[in-house]
Amino acid sequence: MSASYFRYWGKARKADGQEGADYHLLPYHCLDVAAVGWLLLDEDKPLTRNLAEFLGIAPGQLRQIFTFSLMLHDLGKFASAFQNLAEFADSPLVRNQPKSGYDSRQARHDRLGYFFWLMASRGRRLKGADIGLSQVDISQVTPALDSLNALLDVVFGHHGYPIDWGSQPKMMKDYCHESDVDAACEFIRVCAQLLKVTWPEQQLADKEWLARLRQISWHLSGIAILSDWIGSDTTFFEYHIGGLTLAEYWPQAKEKALRALAATELIKPVKVQPFLSVQKHFGFEPTPLQTWAETVPLASGPQLFILEDVTGAGKTEAALALTHRLLQQGEADGFYFGLPTMATSNAMFSRVADHYQQMLSVDGSRPSIVLAHGAREMNDHFRDALTANTHADTAYANGDETASLYCNQWLADSRKKALLAAVGVGTIDQALMAVLPRKHQPLRLLGLHRKILIFDEVHAADSFMFELLDDLLRVHLRQGGSAILLTATLAQRQRERLCRIWQEAAGVQAISLPEKNDFPLATQVIPGQRLNEAPVDSRAAVSRELAVSFVHSEQACVSQILAASQRGECVVWIRNSVDDAIRAYWVLAEQLQSSDHLTLFHSRFTLKDRKVIENRVLATFGKKSGQEERRGQILIATQVFQESLDADADLMISDLCPIDDLIQRAGRQHRHIRDQFGNRIDNEKNERPAPTLLVHTPEWQEQPDADWLLSHLPNTEHVYRSPGRLWLGMEILRQLGAIRMPVEARLLIEAVYGDRAYERMPDEFKKKEDSYFGELRGRSAQAQSQRIDWHKGYNQTSARAWHDDNIEISTRFADRETVQVLVLKLDPQGRLQLWAEGESHALQNSIVKLAKGRFADRLASLPDNLTAAFERIVQRYPQAKFLQPWLPDHDPLFGYSTELGVFDSNKEVE
């Protein structure tokens, strides 16, 4: 134990109540983390084989050189400035006094690690032969040294983003002592000897090999981050103050790593259950699209599938069947199902949870399924999966497999880990963050490796999100992954771009798509081969014709609603803005002289009230509702109604909106098969009178003026920005007289979004369209500016900036900045409370998101006499300090109620 590097500590904080040593020696901690990496890069793992094959070296050699690098991940902790952060009485640890104390901003230990490596290599304290390099002079800047530096960039950046090399050695010296550098160099030599590192010296000196190393550095950095997280867990890696050489400790570290990894499920082999048929797995006869999915020949390697069919055609089951077959063929080890909203993610989580055990197993047991979005802790089904974790071993030992889903606790405790699970369901945003330069990005990218990506409603992606999706698909293809994209209303140019992305990323010439009017349509893209475009039939049950008529004033809409309600019908009016929805609710409540049969549903409710309203809407308009629940009910809603709810209206009125949104809304009219009274029946045909969709629009003008939309529906133009596209949608609906799905789906979409649509647009709208197109290009450019330059590898120069968790980088474009507002109330005794006081997740349930400029900045501040009361709330809920508190009862401008949500008091009075 005479080696000087044994006089440095690496960890000094223990878990609460944990007994044992006060600190853990730095060399032991470095070996703990390296041992985890050693097991994660097992030579038989597909990831190791793929990365080694890409580099042209043996899997064992990749494992060895990466493990050596990982042993150096905390090299910077040899600095005396770090060592002096804690003092241990009667210990032999170093106590050198550097010029400067530890500075986590200017000279954190990860940056100091790079400094030590610089002093060891360029400072000639370390020779190539010391680490097993017989032909390389590491004191000179050469491709070989650049390759070594690229490896060390990976491990020094183990805190989640690349280190900044900017600090000069002279400044960094102030944090160290000469003996620290000597100890670090000695440690590097011993680690190389311990592993008997055999370097691929010829490749190391090759610039092309360095370029390849940089490409896989993203995956290696993910493994480094993961290894540091697991290797720092004192549950398995208890503190050790000395007594063992590194050669003696290394086998122990590997044993501890094996136990630690066993608790995470990360090294347990995933077994694929045989795919039988849609009939066998789902219990019903397949639709034409599902038949295609279970029979289409699959190629080897990455593939892209685009499934276009109407809502209710079984796209989800078709995607799961394709996924199952790809898994069985060995193309992947799991999948992630991404959806546009948290609500749709929650619904899909329940569907996938009921099925995924027919697809995969881990060690003969259930694999983990993780829900990935910002409010997942509030999902009862996901909490059930976590509860199953506590008794899973006992249940399976007794042969009890009644629980439908399970989630490993370690995988579930962070959304950053969620993508590592074999099965994940969540928002598409969680996957898109894998291509944004924010903390722990490589961990998300690693989680997507050998996963099949399934993204639903891809047509809903705006230009900003589409740029990120473009980047993600390219990266995913390059790492050998497949993707399945689902949509009901995809424009031809969008489909062509998606196919081109896949082909360009594969390095093959993009094949121009012939103009296809077929719908439904299944597309398969195999890099280097021809496109497989297969028109499929549609089920009679989802083929429908919905007549369209137009109303041209709000009062006409109100009259139609009141008449239908008096007939006993249930009615939905979808408005394009919250303000318009609130105003319509106010007018109807006044004319009805009651709100008993009236519900308002929009985005400006707290989560608590929104969930109550969602449940009421489903009880009234949902699949299980009947005559008693539905009779005379009226719902005024915004876009939130079309996004997530399986609801069904007898009469629907919609403000004029983009044609794809209108098709989506129309799918909620006569969605379920019912008798003439509104009760569910098993027939194939509705017994209700044939429906008509009423569209609230301006009066039709063949040659409209520029304010055609703005003068009648000003908020609609503020939301959708392209009056020309809305005019084109109205034009095609006037020509056809109905929405006929699926036979005229392509005709409707291409009339508005096709290549020749702009030419048919009235000249009065083209100036606005050009301006809006410029905005869209600006959004695309903004997204592009945030993207990572993958070819530079995992280092500080690969993005304009790398952001910590406290910096918000959105995956979606927002016209206006939003603020999370915490809604408060006073109890009968005048005490300040959360809006959802006393309920589970009371803080989260009391939050509403509001536009910063229009609302949040204008909300009244808390009265001075309630400041102390709010501080007590912050003590109970520390996250509350990041929220803007608001007490509506003390605000003269804005109000809040369970019926209206957030409203402008002055406007409502008017």
N, C-alpha and C positions, 0 to 999 in steps of 0.2 A: 504493500500500500504506500510505497514511497513516491509514486507518480504524482507530480504537482497538480494534475487536473482533478485529483480526488479531493482537493481542498476548496471546491466550488459547489454551492448549492444550486439546485434548479427549480425546486418547488418548495414553498413554505406555508401554503394555506391548506388546511385540512378541512374535511367536511365536519359540520357541527357534531359534537359528541364523539368524534373519532379519536381513538387512543393510539399511542405509538410514538414514533419519532417526530420531532418538531420540524424536520426538513428532509428533503429527498435530494440526494447528490445529483448534480448536473449530468455527469456521464451516465448515471443509471437512467435518468429521465430520457436522455437522448436515445439510449438503447431501447427503452420502453416503446417510444414512438416508432423507432425503426423496426421493431419486432412486429408491430401492427401492420406497417407497410409491407414487410416481408411476407406476411400471410395474405394480405389483400392482393399481392402480385404473385400468388401461387402460380407455378409454371403451367399447371393444367387449366387455369381459368381462361375462358375465351378472351377476356380483356387483355390479359398478359400476352397471349399468343398473337392477338391482332396487332397490338402495339409493337411487339418484337418483330413481327413479319414486316410491318411498315418500315421499321428501321433496318431490316436486313440483318438482324442478329438473333441469337438464340434466346428463347424466353428466360432461361436461367441466367444468362449474362445481363439482360435487362433488369431482372430482379436484383441481381447483385450490385450493379452500379447505382441503381436507384436507392437501394437500402443504405449503401454507403453514404450517399448524398443526404438521405434522411437522418442519418446519425449526426449530421452537422447542422440540423435545422435550427438549433438554439445556440449556435456557436457564439453569438453575441452576448450571451449571459456570462461568458468568461470575463466581461468587463467589470472592473472594480466598482464603477458607478452603480451597476446593477447589483453586485454582490453586497454593497453597503445599504441596500434597501431594507435589509433585515439583519438583526444581530442575535446571535445565539451564544449564550454564556457557556464557557468551558468547552468550546468547540475548536477544532483545529482549522477552521475555515479561514480563508484569506481576509485580511482587513486592510488592504492597501488603500491609500487615500489619493484619488485622482484629482486633477485640477477642478473638474466640474462634477457636480452631483447629477444623478440620473435625470434625464429629460425625455419623457415618453413621446414628446412631439418632435424634437430635433434629432434625438439619438436613441430611438427605441431599440430594443435588443435585436430585432430582425435586421435593422439597418446596420447595427454594430457587427452583426454576423458577416455582412458583406465586407465591412472594413477589415475584420480579422482575416478573411479569405484573401483580400487584397494584400495585406501585410505578409501573409504566408507565401503567396505565389509570386507576386510582383516584387515583394520585398526580399526575395531570395532566402527566406527562412525555411522554405520547403522546396524540395526538388521533386521532379516527376517520379524518380525512382522511389521516393518515400511513400508514394501512394500506389505503386505498382505500374507506373508508366516508364517504360524503358527507353522509348524513342521520342519523348516529348519534353521540351523545355518549357515549363509552365511560367517561367519568368518573362517570357516574350509574348507579345500579343500575336497570337496565331489562331487559325481556325480551331485547333485542338483546345486552346485555352477558352475560346468563345463557346465551344461545346460544353466544357466544364462549367463555365459561368451560366450557361442556359439551364443546366441541371440545378445549379445552386440558386438561381432565381426562383425556381419552382419551390424549393424547400424553405428558403428564407421568407417567401411570401405565404407562409402557412397560417397567417392570421386572417386571410380572406381576400387580400388584394396585393398586387405586386409592391415590392419595396421601392422607395425613391432613392436612386443612386446619387442624388444631387450633392450631398454634403462632401466637402473635401476632406481627405485623410488628416490634414493638419488639425482641423476642428475636432474630428472624431478621436484623435489621440488624447484630447483633454479628458476623455471619459475612461481611459484605460491606464494601466501600468505596464511597464515592459514585461514583467513576469506574467501578466495575463496573456500577452501575445505568445510567449514561450509555451504556456500551458495549453493554449488552443492548438498550436502547431503539434505539440506532443500528442494531444488527443486525436488529431487528424491522422497521424502516422499509425497510432495503435488501432484505430478503427479500420484502416486499410489492411493492416496485418491480420486483424481478427477475421475479416471476411475473405482474406486472400483474393482481393479484387483482381479480376482479369479484364482489362479494358480492351474494347475494340479499337485499337490505336489507329489502324488505317482509316476506319470510318470516322473516328473522332477528328481527324485532320481534314476531312472532306467537307467542302462548303455545302454541297447538296445534301449530305447527311445532316448537317447542322440545320438546314431548312426543314428537313423532316422532323428532327428533334423538336424544333420550335412548334411545329403543328401538333405534336402529341403532348407538348408541355402543358396544355390545358387539362388533359386527363390526369397527368402526373401531379399537377398542382391540386386537383381535387382529391387525389389519394393522400397527398401530404396534409391537407387540411383535415381530412377525415382521420388520418393516423394520429395527428396531434390531439384532436378531440378525444378519441378513444384512449390513447396512451396517457392522457392526463387524468383519467378517471381513477381516483384513489380507492374506489371500491375494489378494483382489481390490482392496481399498481400501488401497493402500500408504500409508505415512506421508508427509505433505507439509507442509513447514515454511513455505511462503509463495511469493510471486512471482506469484500470479494473483488477479485480482479475482473476486468471486463470480460475476459474469456470465461470466467466462472459465472458471471451474472447473465451473459447473453442467453444461455439455454433457459434460465429462469424467466427472463423477459419474454421469450417466445411462448413459454407455458402460460404466463399471465395473459399475454395477448390472445392466445387461443380461447381462454375463458371469457375474456372481455368481448371478443368478437362473437362468441356463441350467444351472448346476451342480446346482440343486435340483429341477428338473423342474416347478416351480410354475407357470411361464408357458407350458409347452408345451401345445399344444391336445390335448385328449382326443378321439379319434375312436371312434365306436361302430360295431362290426361289425354287419351285418344279423342280426336274429333270424330263424332259419329254422323250427325246430321242436325239440321235445324229442328226437325221434327222430334228427334230424341232429346236434344238439349233444352228446347224451349216449350215443347208440348203442343205445337200447332203446325199446320201445314205451311210450308214456306211461301212467302210472296215471290213474285217473279224476281225481284231484286235479291232476295235472300237465296233463291235458287242459283242465281248467277254467282253469288258470293261463295256458295258451298261447292261449286263445280268448276269455276274458272281455273285454268292451269296456272300454277304459281311458278315463277322463275326463282333461281337462287340469287341471293344478294338483295340489295335495297330496292324497294318498289314503292311507287306512289299510286294510290287509288283515290279517285274522286267519285263519290256516289251522289247522284242528283235525282231526287224523287220528292214527291209531295209529302207534306206533314202527315204522319200516320201510316206511311208505307213500310215501316219496319227497318229504317236505315240503321238504327242502333243494333238490332239483332244481326243485320247483315255485316256490320262492322265487327261485331264480336265473333261472328263465324269466320270472317277473313283473318282476324287476329289469332283465333284458335288454330287455324290451319298453318299460319306463318310460325307460330310458336312450335307446333308439332314438327314442322320442317327444320327447326333449329335456327331460324333466322333471328330469334329474340328470346329474352328471358322474362319479359314482362311487358306491361303496357301502361300508358297514361292517357286518360280520357279527359280532354280539356273542353270546357263549355264557356259561353260568353258571360254568364252571370253567376253569382253565388247561389241564387235560387235554383237555376237550372242545374248547377253542380250538385246541390243537395238532392234534387229529384233523381239525377243520374246515379248518384252514389247508392241510393236505395236499390235501384234496378241492377246495377253491377254487383252489389253485395249479395244479391239473391242468386247470382249465377257464377261468380268467379271461381268457386271451388270445383266446378265442373271442368275448369280449364287448367288449373295449376294446383300443385301441392308442394310443400317444403318439408322435407324429412318425414313424409307420410302424414303431415298435419296441415293445418290451414296456413297459407301464406298471409302476410299482412296486407291489408287494404287501407290506404290512407286517404283522408279527405284533405285537400289542399286549397284553402282560401282563408281570408282574414277573420271570418267568424265561425270557423269550424267547431270551436269548443261549444258552441250553442246548438250544434246539431245532435239531436237525441240518438240517432242511429250511429253516429260516429262515437259518441260517448259509450254506447253499448259495446262497440268493438274494443274500446280501451278497457272496459270492465271485464270483458272476456279474457283479457290478458292475465288477470290475476288468478284465474282458476283454470287456465287452458290446459296445463300439464295434467292436473288431476282429472279434468273432464275426459281427456283423451285416454288416460290410463284406464278409466272405467268404461271406455267405449261409448261415452256420451258425446255425440256430435250434433246436438240439437241447435247449438248456437250457429247462426248463419254467417257471422263475420267475426274477424279478429284483427287486432292491430298491435304489433309489438310496441311496447311503451317507449323504447329508445327511439324508434323511427318516428313516433308520433309527437315527440316533445318539441319539435321545431318544424316550421314549414320548409326550412332549408333542407331538412333531411327527408321530406316527404317523397321527393322524386326517387330516392334510393329504394323505396319499397317496391316489391314485385308488381303490385297493382296500385295505381293511384287514380283518383278522380278529383277534379277541381277546376278552377278557372284556367282559361288558356294563359292568363297573365303569369301564372306560376312557371309555366314552361318558357314563356317569352323572356322572363328575367334571366334565363341562362345565356342570353346573348347581349345583356346590358352590363356595362362596367360598374357593377356594384359589389359590395362585400359578399364573399363566399359564392360568387358567380360560378367558379369552376366546380363547386360541389353540385350545383344544379345540373351543369352540363354532364358531369360524371353520372348523375342519376338517370339521365336520358339515354346513356349508352346501352345498346342492346335492348332498347324499349321500342315498342310500336307506338307511335303518336296517333291518337284519334282526336280530331278536332271537329266539333259540331258547329253548324251555322257559320261557316267561314265567309259567307257572303256579307255578314254583318260587320266584318273588319273594316275600319276606316282606313284612309290612306296612310296614316301614321302607323297603325298597327300592322297593316299589310307589309310595310317595309321591314318591320321586325320579324314578321312571319316568313318573309322572303329569306332573311338571314338565317333564321332557325332551321328552315327546311334544307338550306344548302349545307349548313354545318352538320345536320343530322344525317344527310345522305353521305357526306364525307366520312362520317364515323360508322357507316354501314347500316344505318337505321332505315326502317320503312315508316310510311305515314298513310293514314286513311282520313280523307277529308269529306265531311258530310254537309250537304246543303240542299235547300229546297228551291232557291232562286239565285242561281249563279249566272252572271253575264258571260257571254262567249269570250270576251277579252280577258275576264278574270280567270276563266278556265285555261285559256291559252297561256297566260302568264304563269300560272301554277305549274303547268307542264314544262314550260321553258325553264323555270327555276331548276327543276329536277334534272333536266337534260344538261343545262350549262354547268351545274355543279358536278355532274359526272364527267365533264370534259368532252361531251359529244355534241355534234351539231344539232341544234334545236330543229325539230320537225314542225313546220307550219301546220296548224290544224285546219282541216276543211271545215267550212261553215256547216254546223250541225243544227238542224231544227228538231232533232229527235229529243224527246223527253218523255219519260225518265231516261237517264243515260248513265252508264257505268264506264269509267275510264281507268285503264291500267297503264302506267308508264314504267317501262323497264329500261334503264340506261343502256344505250347502245343498240337497242332493238326498236322495232316499230311500236307505235302506240296501239293499244287495244281499246277501241271504242265500241261499246256494245249497247245499242238501244234495248231497253227492256220494257215489258208490258207493265201496266199498272193494274192494281186490284180494282174491281168494280166498286168495292166499298169505299175507296178513297177517291174515285172519279166523281166529279160533281160539276154542276153548272149553277152558278150563283148570279142571278140577275142583278144588274147595277142600275140604280137611279140616283138622281142628283137633287139636292136641296140647297137653296142659295141664301138662307138667312138663319141666324140662331133661333129666332122665334119660330120658324118653320120646323126646325129640329125639335124644339120644346113641344110644339103641337103634336108632332108625330109620336114623341115619347109618351106624352100624357094619354093619347088615344090608345096606344098599344098597352100601356099599363092598365087602363080601364077595361081592356079586353082580357086581362089576366095574363098577358105575356110578360116575360122578363126582358129587359132592354139594357143594352150597353151603348154608351156614347163615348168614343175614344177621342180625346182632344190632344192637340199637339203640344200644349204647354200647360204647366201647373196653374198659371194665372187664369187661363181660359177655362180649365176644369173647375176651379173654385167658383168662378163667376157663374158658370152653368149650374153648379150645385145650388148656389144661392138663389138663382132665379126659380129653379124647380121647387126648392123648399118653400119659397114664398107662395108659388101658385098652388102647391099641394097643401099648404098650411100645416105641413108636418114633414118630418124626415124619417118616419117609421119605415117607409119602403125605399129609402134613398141612401146610397152609400157613395162615398168619395174615396178614390184610391189613386195616390200619386207618390212621388219620391220624397216629399218634404214632411214625412212623418218620422217620429222616433222609431227605432227598430221594434220596440214594444208594441206600439200602436199599429205599425205596419203588419206585424205578424197577426194581430187580432183581426185586422181588416182582411188579410189574405185568407184566414180561416173562415171568416164570414162569407167572403166571396165564393170560396170553394163549397161551403155548405149550401149556398144559394144557387150558384151557377155551375157547380162542379158535376162530375160524372155521376155521383151518388144522389144528387138532388132530385126531387120529384115535384109533383104538382103543388103540394102544400108550401114547400120552401120557395118555389119560383114565382108563384102567382103575383103579378103586379110589381115585381121588384125592379128597381132602376139603379144602374151603376154608372157613375161618371168617372172615367179613368184616363190616365195618360198611357205612354208607351209601356209602362210596367206591366200592364194587363197582357200585352201580346208576348212579353218576353218569357214568361215562366209558368203561367197558370193553365191547367187543363180545364178550361171553363167553356160554357156553351150558352149562347144567347139566342132567344127567339127572334129578336129584332136587333140589328146593329146599325149604328150610325158612326161614321168615321170622318173626321176632318180630312181634307185632301192631304195626302202624304206620298212619299216615294212609292212606286208601284210594288217593289218587293216588300215593303212594310205593309202595304195595303193587302197584298196576298196573305201575309202572315196574320193580319187582323181578321180577314175574311174567314180564315180557318177556324175562328172561334164562333162563327155563326152556324147553328145546326151541326155542331161538331159531333154530337152523340146521337144515336138512334133513339127516338122517343115517340110515344103515341101523341094523339092530338091534345092531350092535357099536359104534356111535358114529363111524363113518367118514362123511365128507361124501359126498352123492350128489346127482345132478342132478334127481331126481324132484321132483314137486310136493308129495309127502306123506311125512311122517316114517314110517320103518319101526319106530321104537322104540315100545314100549307106550305107550298114552295116559297122559300125565303127570297127576299130582296135586300141587297146591301145598299144602304143609303149613304151617299158620299156628300159631305158638306163642302161646297166649293163656291167660288165666285161664279157669276153668270158667265156662260161660255162666250168667248170672243175669238173669231177666226183670226183677226188681226188685233191682238190685245195691246194695250199701252204698257209701259214699263212697270207701272204700279198695279197691274191687274190683280196680283195676289196681295200685295202689301196693303192696299186700301181696304180689302175685305177681311183678310186673315193676317194681320201684321205679325203676330207671334209665330205663326206658321213659317213665314219667310225668315224670321230671325232664327228659327230652329233648323230649317232645312236648307236655306241659303240659295237654292237653285229653282226659282220660279219656272224657268224653262223646262226643266225635267218634270215638274209637277204638271205643267200644261201638256206636255207630251203624254203623260200618264192619263190625263183626262181625255185627251184626244183619242187614244187607242181604246179606252173604255167606252167612249161614245160610239165608236165604229163597231165594236164587238157587241156591246149591250150587255155583256155578262163576263164573269170570270169563269172560264172553263178549264178545270184542272183534271188531268195534266196536259190535255191535248193542245191547249194554246198558251201554256206556261212560257215557252221559249219566245213566242210571238210577243207576249206582253213585256217580257224583260228586254228583248232586243229593240223593241219600239222606243224604249226610253234610254237604254244604255248602249245600244249597238253603235257600230262605227259610223253609220249614216244618220244617227239621231240628231246630231248637232246641226246638220244641214237642214233638217226639217223644222228646226226651232225658229220661231218668229224672231226677226231681227231685233225687236225691242228687248228681247231677253238675252241676246248674245253678249252684250257688254257685261251684264251681271254674271253670265256664265263664265266669261273669260276671267273676270275678277275672282270668282269662286274657284275656278281651276287654278289660278295663281296661288290662292290660299292653300289648295290641296297640295300643290307642288312644294309650297313652303313647309307644309306639315311633313311631307315625305323627306325633304331635305333636313328638317329638324331631327327626324328619326334616324336618318343616315348619319348625322353628325354624332349621334350617341353610340353608334355601332362600334364593335371591336374590330381591329385589324388583326385577324387571326394569324396571318403569316408572320407577324413579328414575334409571335410566341408570348408566353406569360411573363410580361415585364411592363414597366411603367409607361413605355412608349406606345403600347398597343391600343391606347384610347386617349382621347383628349383629357379626360379626368377620370379618376377612380373614386367612387363615392361610398361613404360609410352608410350604415343603416339609418342614421338620422337625417340623411338627405334623400328626399323623395325623387325617384326617377320613375315616371309613369310609363306604362306600356300602352297607354291610350292618350289621344290628343284631347285636351280640355280647353275649350274656348275661354273659360273663366276658371280662375283658381278657386278651389273649394276649401272650406274650413270645417273641421269637426266641432260642432257646437254641443255642449252638454246642457240639456234642458233640466231646469230645476223647478221646484214648487215649494210652497209653504204648507206645513201641516196645520190642523185646526189650532194648535198652540203657537203658531207663528215660527216654528223651527224649520230651517232650510233642509230640504231633502232632494234626493234624486227623483226624477220623474217616475222611474220604475222602482222606487224604494221598496225594499222587502222582498223583491223577486230575485230569482236566480239570474246571474249575470246582470245585476242591476245597473252597473255603469254602462256596459255596452248597449243595453236596452234603452238608455236615456239619451243616446246620441242621435243627432240628425246632421247630415251634410248640407251646407248652404254655400251659395256663391259668395265669394269674399266681398267683392265690391258692392253688390246689390243688397246683400243681407248682412253678412257677418260683421262688416265694418260699421254698420249702422245700428246694430243691436245695442240696447241700453246696457251699460255696465252694472255690475252688482252694486247695490247701495253700500255705502261705507260701513253701516252697522251690521252688514252680513258678511263682511270679509273674513272675520274670524271663524264664522260658521262654515264658510267654504274651505278654509284651511283644515278644519276637522274632517271634512269630506275627503280632502286630498290625503290626509293621514290614513284614512281607511282604504282609499283607492289611489295609490301613488300615480297611476296613469292619468288621473284627472288633471294633473298640473300641465299636461300637454294639450288640454282641451279648452275651448272658450266657454266660460260659464254664462248662462243666460237664464234670467227669471222673467218669463213672459208677463207675469202679473204686474211687474214694475216697468213695463216698456210701453211708452205712449204711441210708438209707431207700428210695432209688430205684435202679433198675438200668436198663441198656440192653443189648439184644442184637439181632443181625440177625434172630432168629426171633420175638422178642416185641415189639421196639420199647421204648418207655419203660414200665416197670411198677413197681408198688409192691411192694418186696421183701417186706414183712411180709405183705401179702395173699397173695402167691404161696406163701409158706411155709405159711400156713394151709390 
